[in-house]
Structure formats: C-alpha cells, structure tokens
Amino acid sequence: MSFSSPLVLVTGSAGHLGKALMLSLDSYGYKPIGIDILESSTTTVVGSVYDAEFISSLFTKYKFEYVIHAATLHKPHVGTHSKLEFVKTNVEGTLVLLEESAKAEKNNVKTFVYVSTTSAFGSVLVTKEGEPTSWIHEGCVGKGMPKNVYGVTKEAAEGLCWLVISKGGMGVVVLRTARFFPEGDDSFEGELDDDNLKVLELAYRRVDIADVVGVCVCAMKRGGGGGQEGFWGRYVISAPTPFVRDEDEKDLGESDKVGDVLGRRVKGVKEAFEGKGWGFLKRLDRVYDSSLAERELGWKAEYTFERAVENVRNGKEWKSELSLEVGKLGYHSYNSGVYTKRD
C-alpha cells in the first residue's frame, strides 16, 4: 500500500498518547496507522501487539518507516491484571514488534521509538524526609529496583530493545516519560487541588502530552537507521525543571521549603498560586532532569512550569489544546478511583 508521507505504526492508538499521536502526526508530515485492542476513532486496525501473525500481516500490508510503541499495561492495571498478562503485553508484545521491525528484507523501518516510563527507575525515586531530593537522570538507570510488575516489565522491554539494536540496522530510542495522563494522582488524592498539583508537577515530574508527541518526532528523526550499528539512546522525558541540583536538592528534601525554593527560581509563582488559593507540597522526593534529551534529540518542551505559572497568573489555560482534545480516557477496563474508564 503506497502513501505519500512516511508511514508510522502507532501502537496503543486508543490510549492517551496513542490518540495524541494519531491526532498530531499528520501535521508533522507523517501518516500514522494506529493499532489497539479497542475500536476507537483513532484506531486504524484492531489487534494485539503480542499477536505475531497479526503484526506480521501489518508489516506485509504497510511499508512502515517508523514505529512508535506506546501500547502497554499501566500501573493502574496492577490491581486487575495478572503478572503473566503484564509479561505478554509489555514484554512479549515489544519483542514481536522489534523482531518484525528488524526484518530488513521485509520493510524499511528506520527508527523504533519505545515509550517507557520513569517508573522503571523504581526505588531510587523515593527518599525519606530530611534526605536530599533524588535527582533522576540517565545515569540512574540500574540503581533502583522496580516497585511492581509494571516497572519490571517496562525495564525488561528496554533490555529487549538493546538486544535487537545490538545486531545492527534500525535505530532504537527509549523514552522514559514522566506522567502526562490527565487523571488525578492516586498517591496525592485530596492533598492539593487537581490543577494545583498538576501545575506544580511540571516543575519536577510531569510533561504535557503535546511535548511527548514532539519528543517522539525528534526521536524518529534522530534514530535514522540504515547503518550497520544503528542508533541507541535512552532518555528521561519531563518538562524542564527550574531547580538547580547543587543548590536546591537539600532544601527540596526538607519539610515546607518547596514554595521558598520555587519562589527564588520562578518569578511570580507565589503570587500566581496565592491568587488561585493554591499551595505547595511539603517536600519533593524526586526531580526529573530531561536535559540530555534536549541536547541529543534536539527536543525543546513548550509547556513548561514557567509558562504554566504565567498563564495561571493571567487567567489563561495552562494545558495544551491537544491535552484537552485527548481528554480523560481511563485505562480500558480498569474501573476504580481516579483511573475509572471514561466513555
């Protein structure tokens, strides 16, 4: 099947990021083909990533130049799905896609983009009160133990990405993304107003979904492919933090200093928050550092904490139009608390 624009296979097209990619890639000059286990307005073909026959038929029908693998069982599914189901979707499904993408005689995949998660950092993310805030960057890979089967399977899939790329050929880029979902945070439920918390998270552990789409595009271009060795990269993806590690990590780990630190880093933040009746978290256990992705992928986040503060102060919407369009989708059959499926 022939198309004028480069074809991109998008997995998980009925989910938050998959939907965002399907709605946006045309504007970047790509033609997305979306797959998911659910029918949706952004799903081209219904099927599972771990169905090898189904995946093979797709690569026979379409000449994909890029793959963005966003389909996954998420943290909310830990309570509803077995460990075996996590392994089938997150590990086996990734291997099926990687091996099909790597068959050079059958297709021309240049770059495989694997959307992973900062949850794969595991225990290194958590610090106790009084300890310096944990600064999370690419050098922290392998220093913490995953906290649940979600983190275990995402980290295992990253390893499979490396095994495939080590054989040469296409490029592979792993993106350990911070939270971008619109649902509330179950671990802070009731502590702060939802918008209050999400804006605050942009300073240390959140990224707007429009910026995740943007970094996926940068990753596709950077991967290149076609060489004997291929490109390999793994990156932390979060909105750029206003904090300075050497000067702020100690204060951020202590109680009731987050507002003061932000006040000296971002002009007008206290006034903007006070105007909304908002507050600050008592302390931060981690700060994500996405500067390597900016340098090596040429990615620049548009929806920063500073921009959000300015918009809040001026009574404007702080989220991207794309995040509003994607909306709250829930997590397929998951049906509990803040993660309840939306119809």
Secondary structure, 3 states (H helix, E strand, C coil): CCCCCCEEEEECCCCHHHHHHHHHHHHHCCEEEEEECCCCCCCCEECCCCCHHHHHHHHHHCCEEEEEECCCCCHHHHHCCCHHHHHHHHHHHHHHHHHHHCCCCCCCCCEEEEEEEHHHHHHHHCCCCCCCCEEECHHHCCCCCCCCHHHHHHHHHHHHHHHHHCCCECEEEEEEECECCCCCCCCCCCCCCHHHHHHHHCCCCECCHHHHHHHHHHHHHHHCCCECCCCEEEEEECCCCCCCHHHHHHHHHCCCCHHHHHHHHCCCHHHHHHHHCCCCCCCCCEEECCHHHHHHHCCCCCCCHHHHHHHHHCCCCCCCHHHHHHCCCCCCCCCCHHHCCCC
